[in-house]
Amino acid sequence: MLVSTVAVIVLLLAVSAFFSAAETALTAVSRGRMHQLEKDGSRAAANVNRLVANRERMIGAVLLGNTFINILTASLATATLEEHFGPRAVAVTTAVMTVVILIFVETLPKTLAVARTDRVALFVAAPLRLTVALLAPVIATVQWLVWRVLSLFGVRAATPETAQAAHEDIRGSIDLHHREGHFEREHRDMLGGILDLRELQVGDIMIHRTAMESFDADLPKRELVDAIIRSEHNRLPLWRDEPENIVGVLSAKQLAQALVENRGELDAVDIAALASPPWFVPDTTMLEEQLTAFRERRSHFALVVDEYGALQGLVTLQDILEEIFGDISDRSTPAMRRDIRRRQDGSYLVDGTVPVRDINRELDWNLPEDDATTIAGLVIAHAGAIPDAGQRFAFFGHTFEVMRRQRNQIKALRIVPPGVTAKPSPPPRATA
């Protein structure tokens, strides 16, 4: 009789250990990995996904089974030990069962589930689905009672996950895997760039009008052609009367073809007729929408205007692609950008027009990107004024020193990152 009772207790403890392992594994399992395994034809993964789809019901079944079995096991053990220990049976049972349940029913199976999450989840999925189905009426009743009690304290059921939350989850997973060494920095930046397309606006990545290369359409033909040939760009805006009045966009390739067709005769080429009508887009257009627009129009170039229709700059398809892949320029460039230069003392000389996002990606920093688009704008925003050359500020663990200011623009900054000790360098005198 004693042997059979002990065998039953051991069997019940094994079932309880199964529920403990199932709870940990199915709570920690990667839904993305299980989804891919199901697509590859895994029936076990399909069972896991069905269980995880309703975590509340799954956990309810596990807790119900675990609670019932542990209480039954303790009761059987107490009844068995009463014959040998009498009134001390309760104390002995409590001590013995606490040690056994803690080590073999809770800690051991849960540790195994953490160490082999996917394997354990795939193993327990089928029997646990059957258990959930058998206990469905009881689980539903328990859930109803639980939510009635929680409602008394103002707790409501969780709302469905939003697209924003899903993107943050993916972004967090990518960054976590990068920190753990499973993800290359370049891959993290590319995947993060794709996610950023729906959060960044055209105004965040555009080439500002002050840095935009454009030409007066009324220049003499020879002078205009010479300037276009010297330019590094293929598509060039043409303006009349004032630089903000863009009247067309000229393709250097089309100009070259026209010159070839006319055997180099400039007088026979109508440059204005070669220019295509300018395409204006609002600076608040999301990059995802702009990428779609580029694809639909089969165009790679657009001019950016603000809400008043004033020209702000330009954006190209390459600018958007570089948000994903980094610099994809076809001209030879050094490993470090020319507008971000590292000094021997560990500090960096940075042009004021460099976007904060570019600095973060280039140097793997975490400067805030929501406060301003450019690094000069970030310093102005937190300084509360336009600082003079030579002024220094400490923000976000970095030290910013204004090296050069021209009129109301910060042209160059020296940035000392955390952990680097660098003496202030005397900046050139500010120019008017």
Long-range contacts (C-beta under 8 A, 24 or more apart in sequence): 2-80, 5-76, 5-80, 6-80, 8-76, 9-73, 9-76, 9-77, 9-80, 12-69, 12-72, 12-73, 12-76, 13-69, 13-73, 13-100, 13-101, 13-104, 13-105, 15-65, 15-69, 16-65, 16-66, 16-69, 16-70, 16-73, 16-101, 16-105, 17-104, 17-105, 17-108, 17-109, 18-109, 18-124, 18-127, 19-62, 19-65, 19-66, 19-69, 20-66, 20-105, 20-106, 20-109, 20-110, 20-113, 21-109, 21-110, 21-112, 21-113, 21-120, 21-124, 22-62, 22-113, 22-120, 22-121, 22-124, 22-128, 23-59, 23-62, 23-63, 23-66, 23-110, 23-113, 24-109, 24-110, 24-113, 24-114, 24-117, 24-120, 25-113, 25-117, 25-118, 25-120, 25-121, 25-124, 26-51, 26-52, 26-55, 26-58, 26-121, 26-124, 26-125, 26-128, 27-55, 27-59, 28-113, 28-114, 28-117, 29-117, 29-118, 29-121, 30-117, 30-118, 33-118, 34-118, 34-121, 37-122, 42-122, 44-122, 44-123, 44-125, 44-126, 45-122, 45-125, 47-125, 47-126, 47-128, 47-129, 48-121, 48-122, 48-125, 50-129, 51-125, 51-128, 51-129, 51-132, 56-143, 57-132, 57-136, 57-139, 57-143, 58-128, 58-132, 60-135, 60-139, 60-142, 60-143, 61-128, 61-131, 61-132, 61-135, 61-139, 62-128, 64-135, 64-138, 64-139, 64-142, 65-131, 65-135, 70-101, 70-105, 73-97, 73-101, 167-195, 167-198, 170-195, 171-195, 185-364, 186-326, 189-326, 189-361, 190-324, 190-325, 190-326, 193-323, 193-324, 193-325, 194-324, 196-287, 196-323, 197-286, 197-287, 197-288, 197-291, 197-320, 197-323, 197-324, 198-286, 198-287, 198-288, 199-286, 200-286, 200-287, 200-323, 200-357, 201-283, 201-284, 201-285, 201-286, 201-287, 202-281, 202-282, 202-283, 202-284, 202-285, 202-286, 202-287, 202-290, 202-302, 202-304, 202-315, 203-283, 203-284, 203-304, 203-312, 203-313, 203-373, 204-287, 204-355, 204-357, 204-373, 205-287, 205-315, 205-319, 205-320, 205-323, 205-355, 205-357, 206-283, 206-304, 206-312, 206-313, 206-314, 206-315, 206-319, 207-313, 207-314, 207-315, 207-319, 208-312, 208-313, 208-353, 209-243, 209-244, 209-311, 209-312, 209-313, 209-314, 210-353, 211-313, 211-353, 212-237, 212-313, 212-314, 213-237, 214-238, 214-239, 214-243, 214-246, 215-239, 215-250, 216-240, 217-247, 217-248, 217-271, 217-272, 217-275, 221-266, 221-267, 221-269, 221-271, 222-266, 224-271, 225-255, 225-259, 225-266, 225-271, 228-252, 228-255, 232-331, 235-300, 235-301, 235-316, 237-278, 237-303, 237-314, 238-271, 238-272, 238-275, 244-310, 244-311, 246-278, 246-303, 246-311, 247-272, 247-275, 247-278, 248-272, 248-275, 248-276, 248-277, 248-278, 249-275, 249-276, 249-277, 249-278, 249-279, 249-301, 249-303, 250-274, 250-275, 250-276, 251-276, 278-303, 279-303, 280-304, 280-305, 280-309, 281-305, 281-315, 282-306, 282-307, 283-312, 283-313, 287-320, 287-323, 290-315, 290-320, 291-317, 291-320, 294-320, 326-361, 336-362, 337-362, 343-414, 343-422, 345-420, 345-422, 345-423, 346-416, 346-417, 346-420, 346-421, 346-422, 347-414, 347-415, 347-416, 347-417, 347-420, 347-422, 348-414, 348-415, 348-417, 349-403, 349-412, 349-413, 349-414, 350-375, 350-412, 350-413, 350-414, 350-415, 351-411, 351-412, 351-413, 352-376, 352-409, 352-410, 352-411, 352-412, 352-413, 363-417, 365-398, 365-417, 366-396, 367-396, 367-398, 368-396, 375-413, 375-415, 376-409, 376-410, 376-411, 376-413, 379-410, 379-413, 380-410, 386-410, 388-430, 389-427, 389-428, 389-429, 389-430, 390-426, 390-427, 392-424, 401-425, 401-427, 402-427, 403-427, 403-428, 404-428, 404-430, 404-431, 405-430, 405-431, 406-430, 406-431, 407-431, 407-432
